């Protein structure tokens, strides 16, 4: 049996540095785009496989960071994740989220303008980082089996959504 070392989340001092980097990035965007962007609430409550997330709920905007991924990949996250999430905020303010794709041309242009590589996701070794394992449900199409999360499964059961295969475009039906 191997000992799995659990990563310790970033310190309060590091959280402050990340928050300051976020504010600096928003200020830089204000200069680049010649408009004022308000400061955002920054939280360190994100878990799982994502390093960061720009979130809008009931007109409240915030950026959430994963303190475990930041702890394991601090400098890379400080350099890339902060700009990535601020770029989502800037795109929301300029174009609106409903009018653009999450990592579409507007987001790519914003990342480049801010001097960052428009990389969509980080490739992290998550060893030692607590992640949730969600139950999956098998759904079939005409060409393969898909594993859907509990959330998508419930949406199908409640008839709130239906899903199609991206390859054969047939409807997904629950497997045996």
N, C-alpha and C positions, 0 to 999 in steps of 0.2 A: 504494500500500500504506500502511495506517495503522499507526502505532506503538501497540501495545496495552500500556498501563502496568499491570504486575502489582502488585497491592496487597501491601504488606508486612504480615505478621501483627503483632498487637499486641505491645507491648514487655513485658518481664518486670514492670515497674512496673504496667502496665495489667492484666496477668494477676493480679497481687496484689490490685489494686482489685476486679476481678471476683470473685475468690475471697472477699474480705472482704464484698462485697455479697451473695454467696451465703450466707455464714455469717449475716450480719445478717438476711437474708430468712428463713432457717430459724429463727432466734431469734424473729423476729416471729410466725411461724406457731406456735411453741411457746406464746407468750403468748395468741394469738388462740384457739387450740384447747385450751388448758389441758392440755397434755401435752408431754412432752419428746421432741423429734426429734433424733436423733444427727446430728452433722456428717457431711457426705459428702465423698468424694474428688472433686476437681474436676480435670478434664483439659482440655487445649486441643489435642486431636488430631482433632477432627471436621473433615471436608472436605466439599465439595459445596455443596448448596443450602440446607441446614438451618443455622440459627444456633445451635441447641442441641439436646440430647437427654438425657433421663433414661434410664438404662440399668440393668437388673438382669440379672446373669449369675451363676449358681450362688450365689445369695444375697448377692452382692457388689453394692452399689449405688454408682452414681457419676453425676455430671453431666458431660457432654462439651460443650464449646463450640467453635465454629468461629472460630479466631483471625483469619481473613481477613475474615469478615463483621463481626466485632466491630471490626476496624480501620477498615472503611469506614463502619460505622454504629455507632460506639462508644456514644454517649449513648443512642440508641434501644435498642440491645441491652442495655446496662446496666440500663435502666429496665424494659424489657418481657421480654426473653428470660430473664433471671435469675429473675424472678417466675414466668414460665410454667413453667420446668423445676422450680423448687422446688415449685410447685403439684402437678405430677405426683408428686413424692416424697411430699408430704403425703397426697395421695389414696391412694397405695400403702400408706402406713403406717396410715391410718384404715380404708379400705374394702378394700384389696387390689386388685391390677391385674386379676385374673381375674374380678372381680365387677362391674366398671364399664367403660364405654366410655372410650377415651383422652381425649376432649374432651367427655365427657358432663356431666350435670347436677352431679355431685359436683365435677368439676374446675372448672366454671363458678362454682359456689358458692364454692369455695376461692379462685379468682382474685378474685372480688368482695370476699370477706372480707378479702383482703390488699390491697385498694384498687387493683386493676388491672383493666383491660378484658379480658374473656375472649376475646381474639383468638386464633384457631387458628394461622394462619401469617402470617409477615411477607411483604410484597411488596417484594423487594429487586431492584435492578438489580445483576446479578452480573458486570458488565463489570470485568475485571481480577482476578476471584476465580477461582482454579483450581478447576475442577469436572471430575468424571469423566464421560465419555460412554460409556454402556453400550450394547452391541449390543442391538437390539430384534428380536423375532420376530413376524411377522404371524399373528394368529389370527382366525378368522371366527366370527361367530354368525349368527343369522337376520336381523339388521338392520344390521350394520356390520363394519368391520375394527378389531381391537384390536392395539396394539403392546405386547407383553409383554417384560419384562426377561429377561435370561439366567437369573436365579435362578428366576423363575416357569416359564420354558421347561423348565429342568432338572427341576423338581418334577413337571411334567406328563409328561415323558419317563420319569422314574423311577417314575411312578404314585404319587407321594407326595402329589399334590394334583390337583384339577380345579377349573376356574373357570367361572363363569357370567356372562353379560352382566347388568348391573344394570338394563337397560332392557327387554329382551325375555325375559330369564331362560333363554335357551337355552345349552347347553354351548358352550364355546369349542373350536374345532377348528383345527389348524394349517393355515394358508393354503398356496396353491400356490406 
